[in-house]
Each structure stands twice: as C-alpha cells, then as structure tokens.
C-alpha cells in the first residue's frame, strides 16, 4: 500500500498528522516523496488495520519484522 493510499485510508493529511503528532505539512511531504518514516508508519499501522478491517495492517506493512514489534499477533 502506498503512503498516499495509507494517508487517504486513515482520513487524510490532518487526521494522519494528528495520529503521528506531526505537522500537516510534514504529512503532505510524505505523500509527495512517497515515503513515511519507519516510526511514524509503526504508529499508523494499527489504525490502518482498523480502518481497512484487517486488509492492510501490521503484518502487511512489516512482513519480516512484525513478530518482533507485536509478538502477541503470533497467536492470531
């Protein structure tokens, strides 16, 4: 899922800025550069999972490292 689609799925620039404690201009820059910093993407992954009803989320965004970040998901 592209950064732009993630931002849109979560309600847009201002909502993502609120979730990540970032300035809206910073979120707009992420969209423009097509990249979201790792730490901010971690913060967005669970809200994205909720917004997309599990279609996109922690396991999809971090396929190789999600068990280290969220070990409780291994049971699911």
N, CA, C and O atoms as a Tripos MOL2 file, in Angstrom:
@<TRIPOS>MOLECULE
protein
  304   303    76     0     0
PROTEIN
NO_CHARGES

@<TRIPOS>ATOM
      1 N           0.8610   -1.1730    0.0000 N.3       1 UNK1
      2 CA          0.0000    0.0000    0.0000 C.3       1 UNK1
      3 C           0.9040    1.2320    0.0000 C.2       1 UNK1
      4 O           1.8400    1.3200    0.7950 O.2       1 UNK1
      5 N           0.6290    2.1620   -0.8750 N.am      2 UNK2
      6 CA          1.4650    3.3500   -0.9930 C.3       2 UNK2
      7 C           1.2090    4.3290    0.1570 C.2       2 UNK2
      8 O           0.1340    4.3050    0.7580 O.2       2 UNK2
      9 N           2.1700    5.1780    0.4650 N.am      3 UNK3
     10 CA          1.9410    6.1880    1.5040 C.3       3 UNK3
     11 C           0.6950    7.0370    1.2390 C.2       3 UNK3
     12 O          -0.0550    7.3490    2.1650 O.2       3 UNK3
     13 N           0.4800    7.4050   -0.0110 N.am      4 UNK4
     14 CA         -0.6970    8.2100   -0.3400 C.3       4 UNK4
     15 C          -1.9940    7.4600   -0.0200 C.2       4 UNK4
     16 O          -2.9360    8.0460    0.5120 O.2       4 UNK4
     17 N          -2.0390    6.1850   -0.3390 N.am      5 UNK5
     18 CA         -3.2360    5.3860   -0.0450 C.3       5 UNK5
     19 C          -3.4170    5.1810    1.4590 C.2       5 UNK5
     20 O          -4.5430    5.1560    1.9560 O.2       5 UNK5
     21 N          -2.3120    5.0360    2.1740 N.am      6 UNK6
     22 CA         -2.3900    4.9170    3.6320 C.3       6 UNK6
     23 C          -2.9830    6.1900    4.2290 C.2       6 UNK6
     24 O          -3.8800    6.1310    5.0690 O.2       6 UNK6
     25 N          -2.4800    7.3300    3.7950 N.am      7 UNK7
     26 CA         -2.9640    8.6240    4.2830 C.3       7 UNK7
     27 C          -4.4470    8.7810    3.9760 C.2       7 UNK7
     28 O          -5.2180    9.1980    4.8400 O.2       7 UNK7
     29 N          -4.8500    8.4510    2.7550 N.am      8 UNK8
     30 CA         -6.2600    8.5570    2.3770 C.3       8 UNK8
     31 C          -7.1320    7.6080    3.1970 C.2       8 UNK8
     32 O          -8.2040    7.9970    3.6620 O.2       8 UNK8
     33 N          -6.6780    6.3660    3.3770 N.am      9 UNK9
     34 CA         -7.4650    5.3780    4.1230 C.3       9 UNK9
     35 C          -7.6750    5.7910    5.5750 C.2       9 UNK9
     36 O          -8.6670    5.4130    6.1980 O.2       9 UNK9
     37 N          -6.7350    6.5710    6.1100 N.am     10 UNK10
     38 CA         -6.8360    6.9980    7.5080 C.3      10 UNK10
     39 C          -7.5580    8.3270    7.6820 C.2      10 UNK10
     40 O          -7.6450    8.8420    8.7960 O.2      10 UNK10
     41 N          -8.0690    8.8780    6.6090 N.am     11 UNK11
     42 CA         -8.8720   10.0900    6.7290 C.3      11 UNK11
     43 C          -8.1970   11.3530    6.2480 C.2      11 UNK11
     44 O          -8.7420   12.4430    6.4220 O.2      11 UNK11
     45 N          -7.0200   11.2380    5.6450 N.am     12 UNK12
     46 CA         -6.3740   12.3950    5.0530 C.3      12 UNK12
     47 C          -5.2290   12.9620    5.8800 C.2      12 UNK12
     48 O          -4.8780   12.4650    6.9500 O.2      12 UNK12
     49 N          -4.6830   14.0040    5.3370 N.am     13 UNK13
     50 CA         -3.4830   14.6390    5.8870 C.3      13 UNK13
     51 C          -3.6340   15.0710    7.3340 C.2      13 UNK13
     52 O          -2.7680   14.7800    8.1590 O.2      13 UNK13
     53 N          -4.7110   15.7550    7.6490 N.am     14 UNK14
     54 CA         -4.8690   16.2930    9.0060 C.3      14 UNK14
     55 C          -5.0720   15.1900   10.0410 C.2      14 UNK14
     56 O          -4.5750   15.2910   11.1630 O.2      14 UNK14
     57 N          -5.7960   14.1420    9.6700 N.am     15 UNK15
     58 CA         -6.0000   13.0190   10.5970 C.3      15 UNK15
     59 C          -4.6870   12.2810   10.8510 C.2      15 UNK15
     60 O          -4.3870   11.9300   11.9920 O.2      15 UNK15
     61 N          -3.9060   12.0460    9.8050 N.am     16 UNK16
     62 CA         -2.6140   11.3620    9.9640 C.3      16 UNK16
     63 C          -1.6600   12.2300   10.7760 C.2      16 UNK16
     64 O          -0.8940   11.7210   11.5930 O.2      16 UNK16
     65 N          -1.7070   13.5320   10.5510 N.am     17 UNK17
     66 CA         -0.8730   14.4460   11.3410 C.3      17 UNK17
     67 C          -1.2360   14.3370   12.8190 C.2      17 UNK17
     68 O          -0.3560   14.3430   13.6800 O.2      17 UNK17
     69 N          -2.5130   14.2390   13.1060 N.am     18 UNK18
     70 CA         -2.9750   14.1000   14.4980 C.3      18 UNK18
     71 C          -2.5050   12.7840   15.1100 C.2      18 UNK18
     72 O          -2.0210   12.7640   16.2420 O.2      18 UNK18
     73 N          -2.6430   11.6950   14.3760 N.am     19 UNK19
     74 CA         -2.2500   10.3730   14.8810 C.3      19 UNK19
     75 C          -0.7510   10.3170   15.1750 C.2      19 UNK19
     76 O          -0.3270    9.7220   16.1660 O.2      19 UNK19
     77 N           0.0400   10.9360   14.3130 N.am     20 UNK20
     78 CA          1.5010   10.8250   14.4260 C.3      20 UNK20
     79 C           2.1440   12.0030   15.1420 C.2      20 UNK20
     80 O           3.3690   12.0600   15.2530 O.2      20 UNK20
     81 N           1.3380   12.9470   15.6330 N.am     21 UNK21
     82 CA          1.8620   14.1580   16.2800 C.3      21 UNK21
     83 C           2.8490   14.8730   15.3600 C.2      21 UNK21
     84 O           3.9300   15.2870   15.7790 O.2      21 UNK21
     85 N           2.4510   15.0050   14.1060 N.am     22 UNK22
     86 CA          3.2610   15.6710   13.0910 C.3      22 UNK22
     87 C           2.4970   16.8650   12.5440 C.2      22 UNK22
     88 O           1.2850   16.9780   12.7270 O.2      22 UNK22
     89 N           3.2060   17.7420   11.8810 N.am     23 UNK23
     90 CA          2.5660   18.8740   11.2090 C.3      23 UNK23
     91 C           1.9100   18.3850    9.9170 C.2      23 UNK23
     92 O           2.4520   17.5050    9.2480 O.2      23 UNK23
     93 N           0.7620   18.9380    9.5610 N.am     24 UNK24
     94 CA          0.1400   18.5520    8.2890 C.3      24 UNK24
     95 C           1.0800   18.7310    7.0950 C.2      24 UNK24
     96 O           1.0380   17.9440    6.1500 O.2      24 UNK24
     97 N           1.9120   19.7430    7.1320 N.am     25 UNK25
     98 CA          2.8570   19.9470    6.0250 C.3      25 UNK25
     99 C           3.8520   18.7900    5.9250 C.2      25 UNK25
    100 O           4.2940   18.4350    4.8330 O.2      25 UNK25
    101 N           4.1970   18.2130    7.0640 N.am     26 UNK26
    102 CA          5.0930   17.0550    7.0710 C.3      26 UNK26
    103 C           4.4190   15.8550    6.4310 C.2      26 UNK26
    104 O           5.0390   15.1290    5.6540 O.2      26 UNK26
    105 N           3.1620   15.6460    6.7530 N.am     27 UNK27
    106 CA          2.4100   14.5290    6.1660 C.3      27 UNK27
    107 C           2.2520   14.7420    4.6610 C.2      27 UNK27
    108 O           2.3410   13.7880    3.8880 O.2      27 UNK27
    109 N           2.0230   15.9700    4.2450 N.am     28 UNK28
    110 CA          1.9480   16.2720    2.8140 C.3      28 UNK28
    111 C           3.2650   15.9530    2.1230 C.2      28 UNK28
    112 O           3.2800   15.4900    0.9820 O.2      28 UNK28
    113 N           4.3580   16.2000    2.8100 N.am     29 UNK29
    114 CA          5.6770   15.8770    2.2640 C.3      29 UNK29
    115 C           5.8450   14.3580    2.1130 C.2      29 UNK29
    116 O           6.4070   13.8890    1.1230 O.2      29 UNK29
    117 N           5.3600   13.6020    3.0890 N.am     30 UNK30
    118 CA          5.4230   12.1380    2.9820 C.3      30 UNK30
    119 C           4.6870   11.6810    1.7300 C.2      30 UNK30
    120 O           5.1540   10.8110    0.9940 O.2      30 UNK30
    121 N           3.5330   12.2860    1.5100 N.am     31 UNK31
    122 CA          2.7400   11.9240    0.3250 C.3      31 UNK31
    123 C           3.5310   12.2600   -0.9460 C.2      31 UNK31
    124 O           3.6240   11.4410   -1.8600 O.2      31 UNK31
    125 N           4.0890   13.4480   -0.9940 N.am     32 UNK32
    126 CA          4.8230   13.9120   -2.1640 C.3      32 UNK32
    127 C           6.0630   13.0440   -2.4340 C.2      32 UNK32
    128 O           6.3540   12.7080   -3.5820 O.2      32 UNK32
    129 N           6.7840   12.6870   -1.3690 N.am     33 UNK33
    130 CA          8.0100   11.8880   -1.5090 C.3      33 UNK33
    131 C           7.7340   10.3870   -1.5760 C.2      33 UNK33
    132 O           8.6370    9.5910   -1.8340 O.2      33 UNK33
    133 N           6.4790   10.0110   -1.3410 N.am     34 UNK34
    134 CA          6.0500    8.6160   -1.3360 C.3      34 UNK34
    135 C           6.8190    7.7770   -0.3160 C.2      34 UNK34
    136 O           7.2720    6.6700   -0.6070 O.2      34 UNK34
    137 N           6.9540    8.3410    0.8910 N.am     35 UNK35
    138 CA          7.6100    7.6260    1.9790 C.3      35 UNK35
    139 C           7.0840    8.1170    3.3220 C.2      35 UNK35
    140 O           6.8270    9.3080    3.5040 O.2      35 UNK35
    141 N           6.9280    7.2020    4.2440 N.am     36 UNK36
    142 CA          6.5510    7.5310    5.6200 C.3      36 UNK36
    143 C           7.6610    7.0010    6.5060 C.2      36 UNK36
    144 O           8.0040    5.8230    6.4050 O.2      36 UNK36
    145 N           8.2330    7.8260    7.3690 N.am     37 UNK37
    146 CA          9.3070    7.3410    8.2400 C.3      37 UNK37
    147 C           8.8620    6.1160    9.0510 C.2      37 UNK37
    148 O           7.7030    5.9950    9.4450 O.2      37 UNK37
    149 N           9.8180    5.2220    9.2840 N.am     38 UNK38
    150 CA          9.5350    3.9540    9.9560 C.3      38 UNK38
    151 C           8.7290    4.1250   11.2450 C.2      38 UNK38
    152 O           7.6940    3.4780   11.4100 O.2      38 UNK38
    153 N           9.1790    4.9740   12.1480 N.am     39 UNK39
    154 CA          8.4990    5.1530   13.4260 C.3      39 UNK39
    155 C           7.0750    5.6500   13.2700 C.2      39 UNK39
    156 O           6.1850    5.2480   14.0210 O.2      39 UNK39
    157 N           6.8590    6.5140   12.3090 N.am     40 UNK40
    158 CA          5.5070    7.0240   12.0610 C.3      40 UNK40
    159 C           4.6340    5.9460   11.4290 C.2      40 UNK40
    160 O           3.4410    5.8590   11.7170 O.2      40 UNK40
    161 N           5.2360    5.1230   10.5640 N.am     41 UNK41
    162 CA          4.4810    4.0350    9.9590 C.3      41 UNK41
    163 C           4.0510    3.0170   11.0170 C.2      41 UNK41
    164 O           2.9600    2.4520   10.9350 O.2      41 UNK41
    165 N           4.8970    2.7920   11.9930 N.am     42 UNK42
    166 CA          4.5300    1.9080   13.1100 C.3      42 UNK42
    167 C           3.2950    2.4690   13.8150 C.2      42 UNK42
    168 O           2.3660    1.7280   14.1360 O.2      42 UNK42
    169 N           3.2910    3.7820   14.0520 N.am     43 UNK43
    170 CA          2.1430    4.4100   14.7110 C.3      43 UNK43
    171 C           0.8680    4.3080   13.8770 C.2      43 UNK43
    172 O          -0.2310    4.2350   14.4260 O.2      43 UNK43
    173 N           1.0100    4.3040   12.5760 N.am     44 UNK44
    174 CA         -0.1550    4.2800   11.6920 C.3      44 UNK44
    175 C          -0.6680    2.8740   11.4020 C.2      44 UNK44
    176 O          -1.8000    2.7120   10.9450 O.2      44 UNK44
    177 N           0.1380    1.8700   11.6580 N.am     45 UNK45
    178 CA         -0.2120    0.5230   11.2170 C.3      45 UNK45
    179 C          -1.4690   -0.0390   11.8840 C.2      45 UNK45
    180 O          -2.2900   -0.6640   11.2120 O.2      45 UNK45
    181 N          -1.6310    0.1690   13.1730 N.am     46 UNK46
    182 CA         -2.8420   -0.3550   13.8250 C.3      46 UNK46
    183 C          -4.0930    0.4290   13.4240 C.2      46 UNK46
    184 O          -5.1120   -0.1920   13.1210 O.2      46 UNK46
    185 N          -4.0620    1.7590   13.4090 N.am     47 UNK47
    186 CA         -5.2390    2.4760   12.9010 C.3      47 UNK47
    187 C          -5.5850    2.0910   11.4640 C.2      47 UNK47
    188 O          -6.7610    2.0370   11.1010 O.2      47 UNK47
    189 N          -4.5680    1.8230   10.6460 N.am     48 UNK48
    190 CA         -4.8220    1.3900    9.2710 C.3      48 UNK48
    191 C          -5.4950    0.0240    9.2580 C.2      48 UNK48
    192 O          -6.4110   -0.2220    8.4730 O.2      48 UNK48
    193 N          -5.0370   -0.8500   10.1250 N.am     49 UNK49
    194 CA         -5.6390   -2.1800   10.2380 C.3      49 UNK49
    195 C          -7.1190   -2.0650   10.5980 C.2      49 UNK49
    196 O          -7.9530   -2.7820   10.0450 O.2      49 UNK49
    197 N          -7.4390   -1.1740   11.5130 N.am     50 UNK50
    198 CA         -8.8400   -0.9620   11.8960 C.3      50 UNK50
    199 C          -9.6390   -0.3530   10.7510 C.2      50 UNK50
    200 O         -10.7540   -0.7890   10.4620 O.2      50 UNK50
    201 N          -9.0620    0.6630   10.0960 N.am     51 UNK51
    202 CA         -9.7640    1.3710    9.0290 C.3      51 UNK51
    203 C         -10.0390    0.4770    7.8220 C.2      51 UNK51
    204 O         -11.0410    0.6560    7.1300 O.2      51 UNK51
    205 N          -9.1480   -0.4860    7.5690 N.am     52 UNK52
    206 CA         -9.3190   -1.3630    6.4090 C.3      52 UNK52
    207 C          -9.8730   -2.7370    6.7960 C.2      52 UNK52
    208 O          -9.8650   -3.6690    5.9930 O.2      52 UNK52
    209 N         -10.3490   -2.8470    8.0210 N.am     53 UNK53
    210 CA        -10.9380   -4.0940    8.5330 C.3      53 UNK53
    211 C          -9.9850   -5.2850    8.3580 C.2      53 UNK53
    212 O         -10.4000   -6.3860    7.9960 O.2      53 UNK53
    213 N          -8.7020   -5.0320    8.6250 N.am     54 UNK54
    214 CA         -7.7020   -6.0900    8.6010 C.3      54 UNK54
    215 C          -7.0550   -6.3670    7.2600 C.2      54 UNK54
    216 O          -6.1140   -7.1560    7.1780 O.2      54 UNK54
    217 N          -7.5430   -5.7330    6.2130 N.am     55 UNK55
    218 CA         -6.9760   -5.9790    4.8860 C.3      55 UNK55
    219 C          -5.5270   -5.4870    4.7990 C.2      55 UNK55
    220 O          -4.6790   -6.1410    4.1920 O.2      55 UNK55
    221 N          -5.2590   -4.3530    5.4010 N.am     56 UNK56
    222 CA         -3.9100   -3.7810    5.4440 C.3      56 UNK56
    223 C          -3.6130   -3.4400    6.8920 C.2      56 UNK56
    224 O          -4.4270   -2.8120    7.5700 O.2      56 UNK56
    225 N          -2.4630   -3.8500    7.3570 N.am     57 UNK57
    226 CA         -2.1380   -3.5550    8.7450 C.3      57 UNK57
    227 C          -0.7200   -3.9410    9.0910 C.2      57 UNK57
    228 O           0.1770   -3.9180    8.2480 O.2      57 UNK57
    229 N          -0.5380   -4.2930   10.3380 N.am     58 UNK58
    230 CA          0.7930   -4.5320   10.8760 C.3      58 UNK58
    231 C           1.5400   -5.6440   10.1470 C.2      58 UNK58
    232 O           2.7040   -5.4730    9.7850 O.2      58 UNK58
    233 N           0.8930   -6.7600    9.9320 N.am     59 UNK59
    234 CA          1.5730   -7.8790    9.2720 C.3      59 UNK59
    235 C           1.9060   -7.5650    7.8170 C.2      59 UNK59
    236 O           2.9430   -7.9950    7.3100 O.2      59 UNK59
    237 N           1.0400   -6.8250    7.1500 N.am     60 UNK60
    238 CA          1.2780   -6.4930    5.7480 C.3      60 UNK60
    239 C           2.3390   -5.3980    5.5890 C.2      60 UNK60
    240 O           3.1610   -5.4550    4.6740 O.2      60 UNK60
    241 N           2.3190   -4.4170    6.4700 N.am     61 UNK61
    242 CA          3.2850   -3.3250    6.3700 C.3      61 UNK61
    243 C           4.6880   -3.7310    6.8060 C.2      61 UNK61
    244 O           5.6790   -3.1720    6.3380 O.2      61 UNK61
    245 N           4.7630   -4.7010    7.6990 N.am     62 UNK62
    246 CA          6.0560   -5.1480    8.2400 C.3      62 UNK62
    247 C           6.1560   -6.6720    8.1580 C.2      62 UNK62
    248 O           6.2530   -7.3380    9.1890 O.2      62 UNK62
    249 N           6.1330   -7.2280    6.9510 N.am     63 UNK63
    250 CA          6.0550   -8.6880    6.8180 C.3      63 UNK63
    251 C           7.2190   -9.4580    7.4390 C.2      63 UNK63
    252 O           7.0420  -10.6050    7.8490 O.2      63 UNK63
    253 N           8.3870   -8.8600    7.5150 N.am     64 UNK64
    254 CA          9.5470   -9.5810    8.0480 C.3      64 UNK64
    255 C           9.7760   -9.3390    9.5360 C.2      64 UNK64
    256 O          10.3820  -10.1730   10.2090 O.2      64 UNK64
    257 N           9.3020   -8.2160   10.0560 N.am     65 UNK65
    258 CA          9.6510   -7.8780   11.4460 C.3      65 UNK65
    259 C           8.4680   -7.7340   12.3850 C.2      65 UNK65
    260 O           8.6590   -7.4280   13.5630 O.2      65 UNK65
    261 N           7.2460   -7.9450   11.8970 N.am     66 UNK66
    262 CA          6.1080   -7.7420   12.7970 C.3      66 UNK66
    263 C           6.1810   -8.5970   14.0680 C.2      66 UNK66
    264 O           5.7280   -8.1330   15.1140 O.2      66 UNK66
    265 N           6.7300   -9.8310   14.0330 N.am     67 UNK67
    266 CA          6.7650  -10.5990   15.2890 C.3      67 UNK67
    267 C           7.6270   -9.9510   16.3760 C.2      67 UNK67
    268 O           7.3650  -10.1310   17.5650 O.2      67 UNK67
    269 N           8.6520   -9.1970   15.9690 N.am     68 UNK68
    270 CA          9.4910   -8.5250   16.9680 C.3      68 UNK68
    271 C           8.7920   -7.3070   17.5620 C.2      68 UNK68
    272 O           9.0010   -6.9640   18.7260 O.2      68 UNK68
    273 N           7.9590   -6.6580   16.7510 N.am     69 UNK69
    274 CA          7.2660   -5.4540   17.2260 C.3      69 UNK69
    275 C           5.9950   -5.8210   17.9930 C.2      69 UNK69
    276 O           5.7050   -5.2500   19.0440 O.2      69 UNK69
    277 N           5.2390   -6.7870   17.4510 N.am     70 UNK70
    278 CA          3.9590   -7.1850   18.0400 C.3      70 UNK70
    279 C           3.9290   -8.7030   18.2380 C.2      70 UNK70
    280 O           3.2290   -9.3950   17.4980 O.2      70 UNK70
    281 N           4.6570   -9.2310   19.1980 N.am     71 UNK71
    282 CA          4.7010  -10.6890   19.3780 C.3      71 UNK71
    283 C           3.3330  -11.2910   19.7040 C.2      71 UNK71
    284 O           3.1000  -12.4720   19.4460 O.2      71 UNK71
    285 N           2.4460  -10.5040   20.2560 N.am     72 UNK72
    286 CA          1.1200  -11.0200   20.5910 C.3      72 UNK72
    287 C           0.3170  -11.4160   19.3550 C.2      72 UNK72
    288 O          -0.6520  -12.1660   19.4740 O.2      72 UNK72
    289 N           0.6940  -10.9350   18.1770 N.am     73 UNK73
    290 CA         -0.0160  -11.2810   16.9520 C.3      73 UNK73
    291 C           0.3120  -12.6890   16.4610 C.2      73 UNK73
    292 O          -0.4060  -13.2300   15.6200 O.2      73 UNK73
    293 N           1.3670  -13.2770   16.9650 N.am     74 UNK74
    294 CA          1.7430  -14.6250   16.5330 C.3      74 UNK74
    295 C           0.6760  -15.6440   16.8830 C.2      74 UNK74
    296 O           0.5770  -16.6820   16.2280 O.2      74 UNK74
    297 N          -0.1120  -15.3700   17.8880 N.am     75 UNK75
    298 CA         -1.1570  -16.2800   18.3380 C.3      75 UNK75
    299 C          -2.4070  -16.1730   17.4720 C.2      75 UNK75
    300 O          -3.2940  -17.0220   17.5540 O.2      75 UNK75
    301 N          -2.4820  -15.1270   16.6400 N.am     76 UNK76
    302 CA         -3.6700  -14.9070   15.8200 C.3      76 UNK76
    303 C          -3.5110  -15.4950   14.4530 C.2      76 UNK76
    304 O          -4.4220  -15.4000   13.6300 O.2      76 UNK76
@<TRIPOS>BOND
     1     1     2 1
     2     2     3 1
     3     3     4 2
     4     3     5 am
     5     5     6 1
     6     6     7 1
     7     7     8 2
     8     7     9 am
     9     9    10 1
    10    10    11 1
    11    11    12 2
    12    11    13 am
    13    13    14 1
    14    14    15 1
    15    15    16 2
    16    15    17 am
    17    17    18 1
    18    18    19 1
    19    19    20 2
    20    19    21 am
    21    21    22 1
    22    22    23 1
    23    23    24 2
    24    23    25 am
    25    25    26 1
    26    26    27 1
    27    27    28 2
    28    27    29 am
    29    29    30 1
    30    30    31 1
    31    31    32 2
    32    31    33 am
    33    33    34 1
    34    34    35 1
    35    35    36 2
    36    35    37 am
    37    37    38 1
    38    38    39 1
    39    39    40 2
    40    39    41 am
    41    41    42 1
    42    42    43 1
    43    43    44 2
    44    43    45 am
    45    45    46 1
    46    46    47 1
    47    47    48 2
    48    47    49 am
    49    49    50 1
    50    50    51 1
    51    51    52 2
    52    51    53 am
    53    53    54 1
    54    54    55 1
    55    55    56 2
    56    55    57 am
    57    57    58 1
    58    58    59 1
    59    59    60 2
    60    59    61 am
    61    61    62 1
    62    62    63 1
    63    63    64 2
    64    63    65 am
    65    65    66 1
    66    66    67 1
    67    67    68 2
    68    67    69 am
    69    69    70 1
    70    70    71 1
    71    71    72 2
    72    71    73 am
    73    73    74 1
    74    74    75 1
    75    75    76 2
    76    75    77 am
    77    77    78 1
    78    78    79 1
    79    79    80 2
    80    79    81 am
    81    81    82 1
    82    82    83 1
    83    83    84 2
    84    83    85 am
    85    85    86 1
    86    86    87 1
    87    87    88 2
    88    87    89 am
    89    89    90 1
    90    90    91 1
    91    91    92 2
    92    91    93 am
    93    93    94 1
    94    94    95 1
    95    95    96 2
    96    95    97 am
    97    97    98 1
    98    98    99 1
    99    99   100 2
   100    99   101 am
   101   101   102 1
   102   102   103 1
   103   103   104 2
   104   103   105 am
   105   105   106 1
   106   106   107 1
   107   107   108 2
   108   107   109 am
   109   109   110 1
   110   110   111 1
   111   111   112 2
   112   111   113 am
   113   113   114 1
   114   114   115 1
   115   115   116 2
   116   115   117 am
   117   117   118 1
   118   118   119 1
   119   119   120 2
   120   119   121 am
   121   121   122 1
   122   122   123 1
   123   123   124 2
   124   123   125 am
   125   125   126 1
   126   126   127 1
   127   127   128 2
   128   127   129 am
   129   129   130 1
   130   130   131 1
   131   131   132 2
   132   131   133 am
   133   133   134 1
   134   134   135 1
   135   135   136 2
   136   135   137 am
   137   137   138 1
   138   138   139 1
   139   139   140 2
   140   139   141 am
   141   141   142 1
   142   142   143 1
   143   143   144 2
   144   143   145 am
   145   145   146 1
   146   146   147 1
   147   147   148 2
   148   147   149 am
   149   149   150 1
   150   150   151 1
   151   151   152 2
   152   151   153 am
   153   153   154 1
   154   154   155 1
   155   155   156 2
   156   155   157 am
   157   157   158 1
   158   158   159 1
   159   159   160 2
   160   159   161 am
   161   161   162 1
   162   162   163 1
   163   163   164 2
   164   163   165 am
   165   165   166 1
   166   166   167 1
   167   167   168 2
   168   167   169 am
   169   169   170 1
   170   170   171 1
   171   171   172 2
   172   171   173 am
   173   173   174 1
   174   174   175 1
   175   175   176 2
   176   175   177 am
   177   177   178 1
   178   178   179 1
   179   179   180 2
   180   179   181 am
   181   181   182 1
   182   182   183 1
   183   183   184 2
   184   183   185 am
   185   185   186 1
   186   186   187 1
   187   187   188 2
   188   187   189 am
   189   189   190 1
   190   190   191 1
   191   191   192 2
   192   191   193 am
   193   193   194 1
   194   194   195 1
   195   195   196 2
   196   195   197 am
   197   197   198 1
   198   198   199 1
   199   199   200 2
   200   199   201 am
   201   201   202 1
   202   202   203 1
   203   203   204 2
   204   203   205 am
   205   205   206 1
   206   206   207 1
   207   207   208 2
   208   207   209 am
   209   209   210 1
   210   210   211 1
   211   211   212 2
   212   211   213 am
   213   213   214 1
   214   214   215 1
   215   215   216 2
   216   215   217 am
   217   217   218 1
   218   218   219 1
   219   219   220 2
   220   219   221 am
   221   221   222 1
   222   222   223 1
   223   223   224 2
   224   223   225 am
   225   225   226 1
   226   226   227 1
   227   227   228 2
   228   227   229 am
   229   229   230 1
   230   230   231 1
   231   231   232 2
   232   231   233 am
   233   233   234 1
   234   234   235 1
   235   235   236 2
   236   235   237 am
   237   237   238 1
   238   238   239 1
   239   239   240 2
   240   239   241 am
   241   241   242 1
   242   242   243 1
   243   243   244 2
   244   243   245 am
   245   245   246 1
   246   246   247 1
   247   247   248 2
   248   247   249 am
   249   249   250 1
   250   250   251 1
   251   251   252 2
   252   251   253 am
   253   253   254 1
   254   254   255 1
   255   255   256 2
   256   255   257 am
   257   257   258 1
   258   258   259 1
   259   259   260 2
   260   259   261 am
   261   261   262 1
   262   262   263 1
   263   263   264 2
   264   263   265 am
   265   265   266 1
   266   266   267 1
   267   267   268 2
   268   267   269 am
   269   269   270 1
   270   270   271 1
   271   271   272 2
   272   271   273 am
   273   273   274 1
   274   274   275 1
   275   275   276 2
   276   275   277 am
   277   277   278 1
   278   278   279 1
   279   279   280 2
   280   279   281 am
   281   281   282 1
   282   282   283 1
   283   283   284 2
   284   283   285 am
   285   285   286 1
   286   286   287 1
   287   287   288 2
   288   287   289 am
   289   289   290 1
   290   290   291 1
   291   291   292 2
   292   291   293 am
   293   293   294 1
   294   294   295 1
   295   295   296 2
   296   295   297 am
   297   297   298 1
   298   298   299 1
   299   299   300 2
   300   299   301 am
   301   301   302 1
   302   302   303 1
   303   303   304 2
@<TRIPOS>SUBSTRUCTURE
     1 UNK1         2 RESIDUE 1 A UNK
     2 UNK2         6 RESIDUE 1 A UNK
     3 UNK3        10 RESIDUE 1 A UNK
     4 UNK4        14 RESIDUE 1 A UNK
     5 UNK5        18 RESIDUE 1 A UNK
     6 UNK6        22 RESIDUE 1 A UNK
     7 UNK7        26 RESIDUE 1 A UNK
     8 UNK8        30 RESIDUE 1 A UNK
     9 UNK9        34 RESIDUE 1 A UNK
    10 UNK10       38 RESIDUE 1 A UNK
    11 UNK11       42 RESIDUE 1 A UNK
    12 UNK12       46 RESIDUE 1 A UNK
    13 UNK13       50 RESIDUE 1 A UNK
    14 UNK14       54 RESIDUE 1 A UNK
    15 UNK15       58 RESIDUE 1 A UNK
    16 UNK16       62 RESIDUE 1 A UNK
    17 UNK17       66 RESIDUE 1 A UNK
    18 UNK18       70 RESIDUE 1 A UNK
    19 UNK19       74 RESIDUE 1 A UNK
    20 UNK20       78 RESIDUE 1 A UNK
    21 UNK21       82 RESIDUE 1 A UNK
    22 UNK22       86 RESIDUE 1 A UNK
    23 UNK23       90 RESIDUE 1 A UNK
    24 UNK24       94 RESIDUE 1 A UNK
    25 UNK25       98 RESIDUE 1 A UNK
    26 UNK26      102 RESIDUE 1 A UNK
    27 UNK27      106 RESIDUE 1 A UNK
    28 UNK28      110 RESIDUE 1 A UNK
    29 UNK29      114 RESIDUE 1 A UNK
    30 UNK30      118 RESIDUE 1 A UNK
    31 UNK31      122 RESIDUE 1 A UNK
    32 UNK32      126 RESIDUE 1 A UNK
    33 UNK33      130 RESIDUE 1 A UNK
    34 UNK34      134 RESIDUE 1 A UNK
    35 UNK35      138 RESIDUE 1 A UNK
    36 UNK36      142 RESIDUE 1 A UNK
    37 UNK37      146 RESIDUE 1 A UNK
    38 UNK38      150 RESIDUE 1 A UNK
    39 UNK39      154 RESIDUE 1 A UNK
    40 UNK40      158 RESIDUE 1 A UNK
    41 UNK41      162 RESIDUE 1 A UNK
    42 UNK42      166 RESIDUE 1 A UNK
    43 UNK43      170 RESIDUE 1 A UNK
    44 UNK44      174 RESIDUE 1 A UNK
    45 UNK45      178 RESIDUE 1 A UNK
    46 UNK46      182 RESIDUE 1 A UNK
    47 UNK47      186 RESIDUE 1 A UNK
    48 UNK48      190 RESIDUE 1 A UNK
    49 UNK49      194 RESIDUE 1 A UNK
    50 UNK50      198 RESIDUE 1 A UNK
    51 UNK51      202 RESIDUE 1 A UNK
    52 UNK52      206 RESIDUE 1 A UNK
    53 UNK53      210 RESIDUE 1 A UNK
    54 UNK54      214 RESIDUE 1 A UNK
    55 UNK55      218 RESIDUE 1 A UNK
    56 UNK56      222 RESIDUE 1 A UNK
    57 UNK57      226 RESIDUE 1 A UNK
    58 UNK58      230 RESIDUE 1 A UNK
    59 UNK59      234 RESIDUE 1 A UNK
    60 UNK60      238 RESIDUE 1 A UNK
    61 UNK61      242 RESIDUE 1 A UNK
    62 UNK62      246 RESIDUE 1 A UNK
    63 UNK63      250 RESIDUE 1 A UNK
    64 UNK64      254 RESIDUE 1 A UNK
    65 UNK65      258 RESIDUE 1 A UNK
    66 UNK66      262 RESIDUE 1 A UNK
    67 UNK67      266 RESIDUE 1 A UNK
    68 UNK68      270 RESIDUE 1 A UNK
    69 UNK69      274 RESIDUE 1 A UNK
    70 UNK70      278 RESIDUE 1 A UNK
    71 UNK71      282 RESIDUE 1 A UNK
    72 UNK72      286 RESIDUE 1 A UNK
    73 UNK73      290 RESIDUE 1 A UNK
    74 UNK74      294 RESIDUE 1 A UNK
    75 UNK75      298 RESIDUE 1 A UNK
    76 UNK76      302 RESIDUE 1 A UNK
